[in-house]
Amino acid sequence: MTSHPSDDHLELYTLRRLSRPENEALEDHLLVCDPCRTRSVEAADFATAMRDALKTEPAQMESRWFGWLRINFALAAAFAGLVLAITLYWTTGNTRLAPVATLQLTAMRGSDVATAAPAGELDITLTDAGDASKAEIVGSGGTAVWSGVRTSPIVVRKPLRPGDYLLRAYLPSGQLLHEYAFRIKK
């Protein structure tokens, strides 16, 4: 996601009306964007307040003609609040315990280094690793901190400390194919 989501987009997210790729992109954005996360919490708080307000104010019939309309509106609003509450419960119940950082690395020469926030899990996509079958992450001191079979994306389930790292991709023969530099921010 390259920009901040609209209020409508956040509302669709809380109602679980987004496609899986849109939902994942928005969740990735919420992990790193405090203002959008705050807006998302405000949307959830609004839904909870609406549900609570519906519980405290009983519907009153003012006239024979409009009484049925008010009762039906109250039932529809209560149902919408219930759906929103269930959606929020489902959404917060299915989140990962540790935040996930995502990196997309490209082998190139230069001083650009991809960065990620500290997270409990790191998902790394290599754009040009071709036939690589093994991957290894080494710290700035040259010590291996993780190794495994190359998948797409590479999932590192252990938190990495802030600092500079190299990801090395190896061919099946064991020959080094590429090195990718990345940094975990403090």
VENURWO-V918932 format. One record per run of one state. SS is the DSSP state (~ for helix, > for strand, _ for the rest). FROM is the first residue (numbers start at 1). TO is the last residue. If there is no record, write none. Layout:
((SS FROM TO) (SS FROM TO))
This chain:
((_ 1 6) (~ 7 14) (_ 15 19) (~ 20 32) (_ 33 33) (~ 34 56) (_ 57 63) (~ 64 93) (_ 94 99) (> 100 105) (_ 106 113) (> 114 116) (_ 117 120) (> 121 126) (_ 127 133) (> 134 139) (_ 140 143) (> 144 149) (_ 150 153) (> 154 156) (_ 157 162) (> 163 170) (_ 171 175) (> 176 184) (_ 185 186))
